[in-house]
Amino acid sequence: GDVIHRMLTATQYVAPLMANFNPSYSRDSTVQYMDNGTVFVVQWDKVYLQGKEDLGSFTFQAALHSTGRIVFGYQEIPVPILQISATQHPVKAGLSDAFMVLNPSPDVPESRRRTIYEYHRVELDTSKITSMSAVEFTPLPTCLQHRSCELCVTSALTFNCSWCHVLQR
């Protein structure tokens, strides 16, 4: 987005595993990405936890498909995620989205107050994240997939759709 705010990283993320990783600990540690137009993949390879390097390295990835499908793959998870301390950095796995609204501050008219609204969060059960495991998120159908009024209003989706003639959606 256009606005970078500390709380946005707490509420807007695609996180196969968020923790206090230190990619600069080892020359073998890398964070790489690849995009072929159909799938965007980010891989954390042989990364270590800051101050806990003796626990071993972690290797995992997130694959974001153009269809909306998301896959988290865990190749090497040396310790149970529940044993990772969240004191220095949050430990999370999942998806979250939010938006921020700038409202005029009642006390100072020329300033704006930022309000962040989190509207969707999917948290993974971190006790199930182990080496050689994966999690797949499959998007649900939405009204936006319809390209005509007839397809929209006759759809079998479980929510109330209506066609907007102005937007043609």
ZIBELLIN-V957862 format. One record per residue. N is the residue number from 1. RES is the residue in one small letter. SS is DSSP state (~ for helix, > for strand, _ for the rest). OMEGA is omega in radians with two decimals (* if undefined). BURIAL is I if it has 16 or more other ideal C-beta (glycine too) atoms within 10 Angstrom, else O. Layout:
((N RES SS OMEGA BURIAL) (N RES SS OMEGA BURIAL))
This chain:
((1 g _ -3.13 O) (2 d _ -3.04 O) (3 v _ 3.06 O) (4 i _ -3.10 O) (5 h _ -3.09 O) (6 r _ -3.10 O) (7 m _ 3.11 O) (8 l ~ 3.11 I) (9 t ~ 3.08 O) (10 a ~ -3.05 O) (11 t ~ 3.11 I) (12 q _ -3.13 I) (13 y > 2.89 I) (14 v > -2.96 O) (15 a > 3.02 I) (16 p > 3.05 I) (17 l > 3.10 I) (18 m > 3.11 I) (19 a _ -3.09 I) (20 n _ -3.12 I) (21 f > -3.14 I) (22 n > -3.12 O) (23 p _ -3.13 O) (24 s _ -3.10 O) (25 y _ -3.07 I) (26 s _ 3.06 O) (27 r _ 3.12 O) (28 d _ -3.13 O) (29 s _ 3.10 I) (30 t > 2.93 O) (31 v > -3.05 O) (32 q > 3.06 O) (33 y > 3.14 O) (34 m > 3.10 O) (35 d > 3.12 O) (36 n _ -3.14 O) (37 g _ 3.11 O) (38 t _ 3.13 O) (39 v > 3.06 O) (40 f > -3.07 O) (41 v > 2.98 I) (42 v > 3.14 I) (43 q > 3.01 I) (44 w > -3.01 I) (45 d > 3.09 I) (46 k > 3.09 I) (47 v > -3.07 I) (48 y > 3.05 I) (49 l > 3.13 I) (50 q _ 3.10 O) (51 g _ 3.14 O) (52 k _ -3.07 I) (53 e ~ -3.13 O) (54 d ~ 3.13 O) (55 l ~ -3.14 O) (56 g _ -3.07 O) (57 s _ 3.13 I) (58 f > 3.03 I) (59 t > -3.12 I) (60 f > -3.12 I) (61 q > 3.02 I) (62 a > 3.10 I) (63 a > 3.14 I) (64 l > -3.09 I) (65 h > -3.12 I) (66 s _ 3.10 O) (67 t _ -3.08 O) (68 g _ 3.11 O) (69 r _ 3.11 O) (70 i > 3.12 I) (71 v > 3.00 I) (72 f > 3.12 I) (73 g > -3.11 I) (74 y > -3.14 I) (75 q > -3.06 I) (76 e > 3.08 O) (77 i _ -2.96 I) (78 p _ -3.14 O) (79 v _ 3.06 O) (80 p _ -3.10 O) (81 i ~ -3.14 I) (82 l ~ 3.12 O) (83 q ~ -3.14 O) (84 i _ -3.12 I) (85 s _ 3.09 O) (86 a _ -3.10 O) (87 t _ -3.10 O) (88 q _ -3.05 O) (89 h _ 3.10 O) (90 p _ 3.05 O) (91 v _ -3.07 I) (92 k > 2.97 I) (93 a > 3.13 I) (94 g > -3.08 I) (95 l > 3.07 I) (96 s > 3.09 I) (97 d > -3.09 O) (98 a > 3.00 I) (99 f > -3.09 O) (100 m > 3.10 I) (101 v > 3.07 O) (102 l > 3.14 O) (103 n > 3.05 O) (104 p > 3.11 O) (105 s _ -3.12 O) (106 p _ -3.11 O) (107 d _ -3.10 O) (108 v _ -3.02 O) (109 p _ -3.09 O) (110 e _ 3.12 O) (111 s _ -3.14 O) (112 r > 3.10 O) (113 r > 3.12 O) (114 r > 3.05 O) (115 t > -3.13 O) (116 i > 3.12 O) (117 y > 3.06 O) (118 e > -3.07 O) (119 y > 3.10 O) (120 h > 3.06 O) (121 r > 3.03 O) (122 v > -3.14 O) (123 e > 3.09 O) (124 l _ 3.00 I) (125 d _ -3.03 O) (126 t ~ 3.10 I) (127 s ~ -3.13 O) (128 k ~ 3.13 O) (129 i _ -3.12 I) (130 t _ 3.07 O) (131 s _ 3.10 O) (132 m _ 3.06 O) (133 s > -3.14 O) (134 a > 3.07 O) (135 v > 3.13 I) (136 e > 3.03 O) (137 f > 3.13 I) (138 t _ -3.09 O) (139 p _ 3.04 O) (140 l _ 3.10 O) (141 p _ 3.12 O) (142 t _ 3.08 O) (143 c ~ -3.05 I) (144 l ~ 3.14 O) (145 q ~ -3.11 O) (146 h _ -3.07 I) (147 r _ 3.10 O) (148 s _ 3.11 O) (149 c ~ -3.09 O) (150 e ~ 3.13 O) (151 l ~ -3.11 O) (152 c ~ -3.02 I) (153 v ~ 3.10 O) (154 t _ -3.10 O) (155 s _ -3.13 O) (156 a _ 3.11 O) (157 l _ -3.02 O) (158 t _ 3.09 O) (159 f _ -3.02 O) (160 n _ 3.11 O) (161 c _ 2.98 O) (162 s _ -3.07 O) (163 w _ 3.08 O) (164 c _ -3.10 O) (165 h _ 3.13 O) (166 v _ -3.12 O) (167 l _ -3.04 O) (168 q _ 3.09 O) (169 r _ * O))
